[in-house]
Amino acid sequence: MILDAITLKNLEILPESSPHSLFHYIDHTVTPCGKRLLTAWLCQPLFDIAAINTSPPPPPLTPSRLDAVAELIATPALLSSIRSSFKGLLDIERVLSRLHDYCGALINPKHPDNRALYYEDKKYNSRKIKDFVELMDAMKRVLSFGQSVNTPVSSALLQKLLTVVPVEAATNEIAFPDMTEILEFFDTSFQHDKAIEEGIIMPQEGMNRELDAVNASLTATHQELEDYLHQTQARFGCPWRRQVRVTCRQITFFGSNKDRFQLQFPESVCQRLGAMPKEFLLKSQRKGVKRFWTPFIQERFATLQKLEEEKQALLKTVTASVFAKFYEVRSFAYVDP
């Protein structure tokens, strides 16, 4: 049965109709999705007597909700355990819907979202990854509850909802799937906090050989640049004249983004030398300091930029693959309140 808006208002079914509505008196839900489901039941009440009263009903009807409710009322300890376990739980239904749209955009190249330009792309991606991580935490909490239930029940519906079964047995029916393996995969496949902060999924070492190789090359290139800095400090940082003493700390790398790794010298050193060696190319300067690039720095920096681009491309692929894996198993993440 479907009730129209006028009927709902006249009968004072929903809280929008009256502060003394039917919903106000029977709403004892503790989750957002539970509240929405109760609203849907009130707006579309059952009128098939078999579906309401029988348990278990003849196929294709689902087990009776009233039998389950009656048993929960008669077992206050179980009811209290369920309420305390689910109170404050993430709005799983809403988050699933958002992630479903995001996964669809990643998997389908023709999705409209792929034509959109996001001015805060990092912030957008961070929010999606945060939703994903919070959903996994919520599902671990739900699974923990299911595995801890040891109260025997007679209602067919409660038996299905409170008994954890293998994922293969939970397909296309009311059931509580054992998501342990799935959740462990997502829990160990990447660093959650770092992914949320950077807006991109960084897999754990050993999960992606190609990415591990790029990271190793990046580390080696950074080390070569650091070694070159130390060599330069040793070359110019010693007391080359009695009147001038330059410490190693005064010769440093300077710059950011495309202007990184400029060798910054105190201007006093440059003046005493009269002229810097030919390989030192003036890049920038300000009062008190001059900054140089050398052919070695330019070559290594070009290599570094190429490796960083490769890494970003690989990370986008990894992010897409993680969400694609989630998309394959998304049906097991829904829990009917």
C-alpha positions in Angstrom: 0.0 0.0 0.0 1.2 3.5 -0.9 -0.1 6.5 1.1 -0.1 9.9 -0.7 1.1 13.2 0.9 -2.4 14.4 1.8 -3.2 11.1 3.6 0.1 11.2 5.5 -0.6 14.7 6.7 -4.3 14.2 7.7 -3.4 11.0 9.6 -0.4 12.7 11.2 1.9 9.8 10.2 5.2 11.6 9.8 6.9 14.2 12.1 6.5 16.9 9.5 2.7 16.6 9.9 2.5 17.1 13.7 4.7 17.1 16.8 2.4 14.2 18.0 2.7 12.1 14.9 2.7 8.3 14.8 6.4 8.3 13.8 7.2 10.3 16.9 5.7 7.7 19.2 7.1 4.6 17.6 10.6 5.8 16.5 13.2 4.1 18.7 15.8 3.8 15.9 19.5 4.6 16.6 20.9 4.8 13.1 20.1 7.2 10.2 19.3 4.4 7.8 17.1 2.8 10.4 15.1 6.0 10.7 14.7 6.2 6.9 13.6 2.5 6.7 10.9 3.1 9.4 9.7 6.1 7.4 9.5 4.0 4.3 7.5 1.3 6.1 5.0 3.8 7.4 4.6 5.4 4.0 4.2 2.0 2.3 2.6 -0.4 4.9 2.2 -4.0 4.1 -1.4 -5.2 3.4 -0.6 -8.9 2.6 -1.7 -10.8 5.8 0.7 -13.6 5.1 3.6 -11.3 4.9 2.6 -9.7 8.2 1.7 -12.7 10.4 3.4 -15.9 9.2 6.9 -17.0 10.0 8.4 -18.5 8.0 6.1 -17.6 5.1 5.6 -19.5 1.9 8.0 -18.4 -0.9 8.6 -15.9 -2.3 7.6 -13.9 0.9 10.3 -12.8 3.4 10.2 -13.9 7.0 7.8 -12.0 9.2 9.0 -8.8 10.8 6.4 -9.0 13.5 7.7 -12.3 14.8 11.2 -10.8 14.9 9.9 -7.7 16.7 8.0 -9.9 19.2 11.1 -12.0 20.0 13.3 -8.9 20.4 10.7 -7.4 22.9 10.7 -10.7 24.8 14.6 -10.8 24.8 15.6 -7.3 26.2 19.2 -8.3 26.6 19.6 -9.1 22.9 17.7 -5.9 22.0 19.9 -3.8 24.3 23.0 -5.4 22.8 21.9 -4.6 19.2 21.0 -1.0 20.1 24.2 -0.3 21.9 26.3 -1.8 19.1 24.6 0.2 16.4 24.1 3.5 18.2 26.1 6.3 16.4 26.9 4.0 13.5 27.9 5.7 10.2 25.1 6.4 7.8 26.2 3.3 5.7 23.4 3.7 3.1 24.3 7.3 2.2 28.0 6.7 2.1 27.5 3.6 -0.1 25.5 5.7 -2.5 28.2 8.3 -2.7 31.0 5.8 -3.2 28.9 3.9 -5.8 28.8 7.1 -7.9 32.5 7.7 -7.4 33.4 4.1 -8.4 31.1 4.4 -11.5 33.1 7.5 -12.6 36.4 5.7 -12.2 35.4 2.5 -14.0 33.4 4.2 -16.9 35.6 6.6 -18.9 32.5 8.1 -20.5 31.0 9.0 -17.1 30.0 12.7 -16.9 32.2 13.3 -13.8 35.3 12.5 -15.9 34.6 15.7 -17.9 34.3 17.9 -14.8 37.2 20.1 -13.7 37.7 20.2 -9.9 39.5 23.3 -8.6 40.0 21.5 -5.3 40.7 18.0 -6.7 42.9 17.0 -3.7 40.1 18.0 -1.2 37.5 16.2 -3.2 39.5 13.0 -3.4 40.4 13.2 0.3 36.7 13.4 1.2 36.0 10.3 -0.9 38.8 8.3 0.6 37.7 9.4 4.1 34.2 8.2 3.3 35.7 4.9 2.2 37.8 4.4 5.3 35.0 5.3 7.6 32.7 2.8 5.8 35.3 0.1 6.3 35.5 0.9 10.0 31.7 0.8 10.3 31.5 -2.5 8.5 34.2 -3.9 10.9 32.0 -2.7 13.8 29.0 -4.4 12.3 30.9 -7.7 11.7 32.3 -7.7 15.2 28.8 -7.4 16.5 27.6 -10.3 14.3 30.4 -12.6 15.4 29.8 -11.8 19.1 26.1 -12.7 19.1 25.5 -16.0 20.9 21.9 -15.7 22.0 19.7 -18.4 20.4 16.7 -17.1 18.5 13.6 -18.8 16.9 12.5 -16.1 14.5 13.5 -17.1 10.9 14.2 -13.4 10.1 16.5 -12.9 13.2 18.3 -16.2 12.5 19.2 -14.9 9.0 20.1 -11.4 10.2 22.2 -12.5 13.2 24.0 -15.6 11.8 27.3 -14.8 10.1 27.6 -17.0 7.0 30.3 -17.3 4.3 30.1 -14.7 1.5 29.3 -17.4 -1.1 26.2 -18.4 0.9 24.9 -14.9 1.3 24.3 -14.1 -2.3 20.8 -13.0 -3.4 19.1 -13.5 0.0 18.7 -12.0 3.4 21.9 -12.9 5.3 24.8 -11.6 7.3 27.9 -12.2 5.1 31.3 -12.9 6.7 33.3 -9.9 5.3 36.5 -10.6 7.3 38.6 -11.3 4.2 37.3 -8.4 2.3 37.8 -5.9 5.2 41.3 -7.2 5.9 42.3 -6.6 2.2 41.2 -3.0 2.4 42.6 -2.5 5.9 46.1 -3.6 4.9 46.3 -2.6 1.2 47.1 1.1 1.9 47.9 3.7 4.6 44.6 5.2 5.6 45.7 8.4 7.3 48.2 9.3 4.6 45.7 8.6 1.9 43.2 10.9 3.5 45.8 13.6 4.0 47.2 13.5 0.4 43.9 12.7 -1.4 45.4 9.6 -3.1 45.9 6.0 -2.1 49.5 5.0 -1.3 49.7 1.2 -1.2 51.8 -0.6 1.4 55.3 -1.6 0.3 55.2 -4.9 -1.6 51.6 -4.5 -2.9 52.7 -3.0 -6.3 56.1 -3.9 -7.7 56.0 -1.2 -10.4 55.3 1.5 -7.8 58.0 0.1 -5.4 60.6 0.3 -8.3 59.7 4.0 -8.9 59.9 4.8 -5.2 63.3 3.1 -5.0 64.5 5.3 -7.9 63.1 8.4 -6.3 64.9 7.6 -3.0 68.2 7.0 -4.9 67.9 10.2 -6.9 67.2 12.2 -3.7 70.2 10.6 -2.1 72.4 11.6 -5.0 71.3 15.2 -4.7 71.9 15.1 -0.9 75.4 13.6 -1.5 76.1 16.4 -4.0 75.1 19.0 -1.5 77.5 17.5 1.1 80.3 17.5 -1.5 79.6 21.2 -2.2 79.5 22.0 1.5 82.9 20.3 1.9 84.3 22.1 -1.1 83.3 25.6 -0.1 82.4 25.3 3.6 86.0 25.0 4.9 88.1 28.0 6.1 89.6 28.8 2.7 91.0 32.1 4.0 91.8 33.3 7.5 89.4 36.2 7.2 86.4 34.2 6.2 84.9 31.1 7.7 81.8 29.5 6.1 80.0 26.8 8.0 78.4 23.9 6.1 74.9 24.9 7.3 75.1 28.2 5.4 75.2 26.3 2.0 71.8 24.7 1.5 69.3 23.7 -1.1 66.5 26.2 -1.7 63.3 26.4 -3.7 60.0 24.6 -4.2 58.1 22.9 -7.1 60.0 23.6 -10.4 62.6 25.7 -8.7 63.8 23.2 -6.2 67.4 22.3 -5.4 69.0 25.7 -6.0 72.3 25.8 -4.2 72.1 28.8 -1.9 75.5 30.5 -1.1 76.1 33.4 1.3 77.0 36.5 -0.9 80.2 36.9 1.1 81.5 33.6 -0.3 80.7 34.7 -3.8 82.5 38.0 -3.3 85.6 36.4 -1.9 85.8 34.0 -4.8 85.4 36.8 -7.2 83.7 34.5 -9.7 81.9 31.2 -9.1 83.2 28.1 -11.0 81.9 27.9 -14.6 79.4 25.0 -13.9 77.5 27.2 -11.4 74.7 29.0 -13.3 73.0 31.8 -11.4 69.3 31.0 -10.9 68.1 33.6 -8.5 69.3 36.0 -5.7 68.3 38.3 -3.0 70.0 40.4 -0.4 72.8 38.4 1.3 72.5 35.2 -0.8 72.9 33.9 -4.4 71.4 30.7 -5.7 72.8 28.4 -8.4 72.1 25.4 -10.5 74.7 23.1 -12.0 74.5 20.6 -14.9 74.5 17.8 -12.3 71.5 19.3 -10.4 69.6 20.0 -13.7 70.1 16.4 -14.9 69.1 14.8 -11.6 66.2 17.2 -11.1 64.8 16.3 -14.6 65.1 12.6 -13.7 63.3 13.4 -10.4 60.4 15.2 -12.1 59.9 12.3 -14.5 59.9 9.8 -11.7 57.4 11.9 -9.7 55.1 12.1 -12.8 55.3 8.3 -13.2 54.5 7.9 -9.5 51.4 10.1 -9.7 50.1 8.2 -12.7 50.7 4.9 -10.9 49.0 6.1 -7.8 45.9 7.1 -9.8 45.8 3.6 -11.2 46.2 2.1 -7.7 43.4 4.3 -6.4 41.1 3.3 -9.2 41.9 -0.4 -8.7 41.1 -0.2 -5.0 37.8 1.4 -5.6 37.1 -1.1 -8.5 37.7 -3.9 -6.0 35.3 -2.3 -3.7 32.8 -2.0 -6.5 32.9 -5.7 -7.1 32.0 -6.5 -3.5 29.7 -3.5 -2.8 26.6 -5.6 -2.4 27.9 -7.2 0.8 28.4 -3.8 2.5 24.7 -3.1 2.8 23.1 -4.0 6.1 19.4 -3.8 6.4 18.6 -2.1 9.7 
